[in-house]
Amino acid sequence: MRRQWNYMNLRSNKVDKRYLDATEKEALNATNVEARQEQSEKRTRARSGAIAYQRNRRPNTTSQRAGTGGQSLGRGAQAARGREKSAELARAKALRPEDPA
């Protein structure tokens, strides 16, 4: 019995040459069918492996959307912190009692 490849509903059956006559076999050999069938089988195995890997891999636990990571605010944030600090110092100076001298 010829082996049938069935990887998670991805099928790639080979041609059974036992029932072909000589001219049909010659036509198959001329069109290089066996090599294409082997490549097709390899592609089928690769696809099924990729599907199985995706199905069994650990799911992401953090969301990956635009703006959720990467570069921080950088100079803009640093400048804002500086402005906040200077405003805080100005408020603190304004609340000090005036020097009588």
N, C-alpha and C positions, 0 to 999 in steps of 0.2 A: 504494500500500500504506500502510495506517495504521501510524503509529509505535507500537511497543510499548515501554513503559518497563520495563526490567528492571535494577534496581540491586541487585546481590548478593542475588538471590532475593527481593527485595521487589517485587511486581508490582502494577501499577495500570493495567489496560487500559481504554481509553475505549470507549464504545458507538459502533459504526459505524452512522450514521443512513442510509446509502445504501440499506440493505435494509429499512428500516421504511416502513410506509405512513403516510399523513397523520395518522390518529388516534393512532398510536403516537408519532409525532414530537411531536404536540400534548401528549400525556400526559407525555412526557419534559420538554418545555419548562415545563409547568405545575408539575412537581415540582422544577424548578431543578436538574436532574441535572448539567448541564454545570458549573455553579459548584461543586457538591460534588465532581465529578470533578477539577476543577482544584485544589481544596483538598487532595483526597486525593493528587494527584500531587505537590503541594508538600510535603506531609507525608512522602511516600515518599522524595523527594529529600533532605529534611532528615534523616530517619532513616538513610538510607544514608550521608550525609555524616558523621553522628555516629559510625556504626559504623566507617567508614574512618578517621576521626580517632582513635578509641580504638585501632584496630588498629595505626596507624602512629606513635602518639605515643611519646615516649621513656619507658621504664618508670622507676618510682621506684627510686632506688638506696638509699634509707634507709627503714627500716620506720616506719610511722606507727601506733603503738598507744598506748593510754592509758597515761600515766605515762612516756613516753619523751622528753618535751620540755615546753615551756611554763614555768610558774612553778617557781622553785627552792624549796628548803626555807625560805629567807628568815630570819625572826627565830629560828626553832628552830635552824637551822644555826649562826647567829651566836652564840646563847647556848651551844651545845655547844662551839664553838671557844673561847669565853671560859672555860668550865669546865675544858676540857683545858689551857688555858694556865695557869690558876691552880693546877691540880693539879701541873703541871710545875714551876712556881715553888716550890710547897710542898715537892715532893720535892728540888729543888735546895737549898732552905734546910735541910732535914733532913740532907742529906749534908755540909754545911759543918762544918768543925771548930769546936768550941766555943771561945769567946774566954776565955783564962785570966784575964783581968783582971776 
